[in-house]
Amino acid sequence: MRAWWREISGLVLPVACGGCGAPRTQLCVECAHVLHGRMARRARPVPEPAGLPAVHAAAAYTDSVRAVLLAHKERGALGLAGPLGVALAGAVRAAVADTAGPGGPLFLVPVPSAPRAVRARGQDAARRIALAAAGELRRTGRAAQVLPVLRQRRRMADQAGLTADQRLANVAGALGVRAGGARLLTGGRTVLVDDLMTTGATLVEAARALSAVAGPDSGREVWPSAAVVAVSPLSFELNRN
């Protein structure tokens, strides 16, 4: 009911830009350019944790990009999933172009949100953006589908306020592949996707969970690549050195 009401209210109520608040537009031209108007780039958090797959990101998590992500995730601005999906699709393309891997369709595997967070928000924000990204990739001629095969095996503490090492410990062993999920990942290119990367701890755990069900005789990648909408600006700065 909550998600339905948000969809309807977004059509009938006055809107403002999710990035800067400009009236009568869901996302203004300037904020859209900041979000997905540049080439996605390789991102490395500082410090970079062991086991992190190659990550590409569309934008830096600052100002209007932060506002758009928070509006979509926390305030239910569901219409922003479209432009966020465009940004994520750009990061997926960059990830696929920059790292070796099998051909075939793209399998976008979203990092799972905590069930309690999904219930509180009335939506799974990362999965919604992944679906929009897959649609954008198909629109531009690349076969892609979302495969939500990862699940949380145990409850994790809130990551806010934790150090990088504490986050790694918090998520270690917390994710697994759903029953029957492994066979779905055969015959294509797996890309882990999420809305935001901070320390990279969750992507490390997601990659570990996927690699645990892969192997040389499985027909699946042992180590997927990853794509996100946004990262800390410092994650981009490191790549210039």
C-alpha positions as CSV (number, residue, x, y, z in Angstrom):
1,M,0.0,0.0,0.0
2,R,2.8,2.4,0.9
3,A,4.6,1.9,-2.4
4,W,1.4,2.2,-4.3
5,W,0.5,5.5,-2.7
6,R,4.0,6.9,-3.4
7,E,3.6,6.0,-7.1
8,I,0.2,7.7,-7.3
9,S,1.2,10.8,-5.3
10,G,4.3,11.3,-7.5
11,L,1.9,11.7,-10.4
12,V,-0.6,14.1,-8.9
13,L,1.4,16.2,-6.4
14,P,3.8,19.1,-7.3
15,V,7.4,17.8,-7.7
16,A,10.8,19.3,-7.1
17,C,14.2,18.2,-8.3
18,G,15.5,15.4,-6.1
19,G,19.0,16.9,-6.3
20,C,18.7,20.6,-5.9
21,G,15.0,21.3,-5.2
22,A,14.3,23.2,-8.4
23,P,10.5,23.3,-8.9
24,R,8.4,21.4,-11.4
25,T,10.9,18.8,-12.4
26,Q,11.8,15.4,-10.9
27,L,15.5,15.8,-11.8
28,C,16.8,19.0,-13.4
29,V,19.3,19.0,-16.3
30,E,22.2,20.0,-14.2
31,C,21.7,17.4,-11.5
32,A,21.1,14.7,-14.2
33,H,24.4,15.6,-15.8
34,V,26.2,15.2,-12.4
35,L,24.5,11.9,-11.8
36,H,25.0,10.2,-15.2
37,G,26.4,12.6,-17.7
38,R,30.0,11.6,-17.3
39,M,31.9,8.4,-18.1
40,A,31.8,5.9,-15.2
41,R,35.2,5.2,-13.7
42,R,37.0,2.6,-11.6
43,A,36.7,3.3,-7.9
44,R,38.9,2.1,-5.0
45,P,38.0,2.9,-1.4
46,V,40.7,4.0,1.0
47,P,41.8,1.6,2.4
48,E,40.9,-1.0,-0.3
49,P,39.8,-4.2,1.4
50,A,41.2,-7.6,0.3
51,G,38.8,-9.5,-1.9
52,L,37.1,-6.4,-3.4
53,P,36.1,-7.0,-7.0
54,A,36.8,-4.4,-9.6
55,V,34.2,-1.6,-8.9
56,H,33.1,1.0,-11.4
57,A,30.9,4.0,-10.3
58,A,28.9,6.6,-12.2
59,A,29.3,9.6,-9.8
60,A,30.8,10.9,-6.6
61,Y,28.6,10.8,-3.5
62,T,28.4,14.5,-2.9
63,D,25.7,17.3,-2.9
64,S,23.0,16.6,-5.5
65,V,24.0,12.9,-6.0
66,R,23.7,12.3,-2.3
67,A,20.3,14.1,-2.3
68,V,18.9,12.0,-5.1
69,L,20.0,8.7,-3.6
70,L,18.5,9.7,-0.2
71,A,15.3,10.9,-1.8
72,H,14.8,7.6,-3.5
73,K,15.9,5.4,-0.7
74,E,14.6,7.2,2.4
75,R,11.8,9.5,1.2
76,G,10.2,7.2,-1.3
77,A,10.8,9.3,-4.5
78,L,10.3,6.2,-6.6
79,G,10.4,8.1,-9.9
80,L,14.1,8.7,-9.3
81,A,14.8,5.0,-9.9
82,G,14.8,5.8,-13.7
83,P,17.7,8.2,-13.7
84,L,19.5,6.3,-11.0
85,G,19.2,3.2,-13.3
86,V,20.7,5.1,-16.2
87,A,23.7,6.0,-14.0
88,L,24.0,2.4,-12.8
89,A,23.8,1.1,-16.4
90,G,26.7,3.3,-17.3
91,A,28.7,1.9,-14.5
92,V,27.8,-1.7,-15.5
93,R,29.0,-1.0,-19.1
94,A,32.3,0.4,-17.8
95,A,32.7,-2.6,-15.5
96,V,32.1,-5.1,-18.4
97,A,34.4,-3.2,-20.8
98,D,37.3,-2.8,-18.3
99,T,37.5,-6.4,-16.9
100,A,37.7,-9.8,-18.5
101,G,34.8,-12.2,-18.3
102,P,32.5,-14.5,-20.3
103,G,30.2,-13.2,-23.0
104,G,26.5,-13.7,-23.1
105,P,23.8,-11.7,-21.2
106,L,24.5,-9.6,-18.2
107,F,23.3,-10.9,-14.9
108,L,22.9,-8.0,-12.5
109,V,23.0,-9.3,-8.9
110,P,21.8,-6.7,-6.4
111,V,23.4,-6.6,-2.9
112,P,20.4,-7.5,-0.7
113,S,19.0,-4.9,1.6
114,A,18.1,-5.9,5.2
115,P,14.6,-7.3,5.4
116,R,13.7,-4.9,8.2
117,A,14.9,-1.9,6.1
118,V,12.8,-3.1,3.1
119,R,9.7,-3.3,5.4
120,A,10.3,0.1,6.9
121,R,10.8,1.8,3.5
122,G,8.2,-0.1,1.6
123,Q,10.6,-1.0,-1.1
124,D,14.0,-2.5,-1.9
125,A,15.8,0.5,-3.3
126,A,18.9,-1.3,-4.7
127,R,16.7,-3.9,-6.4
128,R,14.5,-1.2,-7.9
129,I,17.5,0.7,-9.3
130,A,18.9,-2.6,-10.7
131,L,15.7,-3.3,-12.5
132,A,15.8,0.2,-14.0
133,A,19.5,-0.4,-15.1
134,A,18.6,-3.7,-16.7
135,G,15.8,-2.0,-18.6
136,E,18.2,0.8,-19.8
137,L,20.8,-1.8,-20.9
138,R,18.2,-3.7,-22.9
139,R,17.0,-0.5,-24.4
140,T,20.5,0.2,-25.8
141,G,20.9,-3.3,-27.2
142,R,22.6,-5.3,-24.3
143,A,20.8,-8.4,-23.0
144,A,20.5,-8.0,-19.2
145,Q,18.4,-9.3,-16.4
146,V,18.3,-8.9,-12.6
147,L,18.9,-12.0,-10.6
148,P,18.4,-11.4,-6.9
149,V,20.1,-14.6,-5.8
150,L,21.8,-13.2,-2.7
151,R,20.2,-13.3,0.7
152,Q,21.1,-12.4,4.2
153,R,21.8,-15.5,6.3
154,R,22.0,-13.6,9.5
155,R,21.1,-10.2,10.9
156,M,23.9,-7.5,10.7
157,A,24.4,-4.5,12.8
158,D,23.8,-1.0,11.3
159,Q,27.0,-0.1,9.4
160,A,26.7,3.6,10.2
161,G,29.5,4.7,12.5
162,L,31.6,1.5,12.1
163,T,35.2,1.7,10.9
164,A,36.3,-0.1,7.8
165,D,37.6,-3.1,9.7
166,Q,34.5,-3.2,11.9
167,R,32.3,-3.3,8.8
168,L,34.3,-6.2,7.3
169,A,33.8,-8.1,10.6
170,N,30.1,-7.2,10.7
171,V,29.3,-8.6,7.2
172,A,31.7,-11.6,7.2
173,G,29.7,-14.7,6.4
174,A,26.4,-12.8,6.4
175,L,25.4,-13.4,2.8
176,G,24.6,-16.5,0.9
177,V,23.1,-17.7,-2.4
178,R,19.5,-18.7,-2.4
179,A,18.7,-22.3,-3.1
180,G,18.7,-22.9,-6.9
181,G,20.3,-19.5,-7.4
182,A,23.7,-20.7,-8.5
183,R,22.3,-22.4,-11.7
184,L,20.8,-19.1,-12.8
185,L,24.2,-17.5,-13.1
186,T,25.4,-19.9,-15.9
187,G,26.0,-18.7,-19.4
188,G,26.4,-15.0,-18.8
189,R,28.4,-12.2,-17.2
190,T,27.7,-11.6,-13.5
191,V,27.9,-8.0,-12.2
192,L,27.3,-7.2,-8.6
193,V,25.3,-3.9,-8.3
194,D,24.4,-1.5,-5.5
195,D,23.5,2.1,-5.1
196,L,26.5,3.1,-3.0
197,M,29.9,1.9,-2.0
198,T,31.6,3.4,1.1
199,T,34.3,1.0,2.5
200,G,33.6,-1.8,0.1
201,A,32.9,-4.3,2.9
202,T,29.5,-5.4,1.7
203,L,30.7,-5.9,-1.9
204,V,33.6,-8.0,-0.5
205,E,31.1,-10.3,1.3
206,A,28.8,-10.4,-1.7
207,A,31.7,-11.5,-4.0
208,R,32.7,-14.1,-1.5
209,A,29.2,-15.5,-1.4
210,L,29.0,-15.8,-5.2
211,S,32.5,-17.2,-5.5
212,A,31.6,-19.9,-3.0
213,V,29.1,-21.4,-5.5
214,A,31.4,-21.1,-8.5
215,G,34.3,-23.0,-9.7
216,P,36.3,-24.1,-12.8
217,D,33.7,-26.7,-13.8
218,S,30.6,-24.8,-12.9
219,G,30.4,-22.6,-16.0
220,R,30.1,-19.6,-13.7
221,E,32.6,-16.8,-12.9
222,V,34.6,-17.2,-9.7
223,W,35.1,-13.5,-9.3
224,P,32.4,-11.1,-10.6
225,S,32.9,-7.4,-11.3
226,A,30.8,-4.7,-9.6
227,A,29.0,-1.5,-10.4
228,V,27.5,1.2,-8.2
229,V,25.8,4.5,-8.7
230,A,28.1,6.5,-6.3
231,V,31.2,6.3,-4.2
232,S,33.2,8.7,-2.0
233,P,35.1,11.3,-4.0
234,L,38.3,10.0,-2.5
235,S,37.7,6.6,-4.2
236,F,38.1,8.4,-7.5
237,E,41.0,10.6,-6.4
238,L,43.1,7.6,-5.7
239,N,42.8,6.5,-9.3
240,R,44.5,9.7,-10.5
241,N,47.8,8.9,-8.8
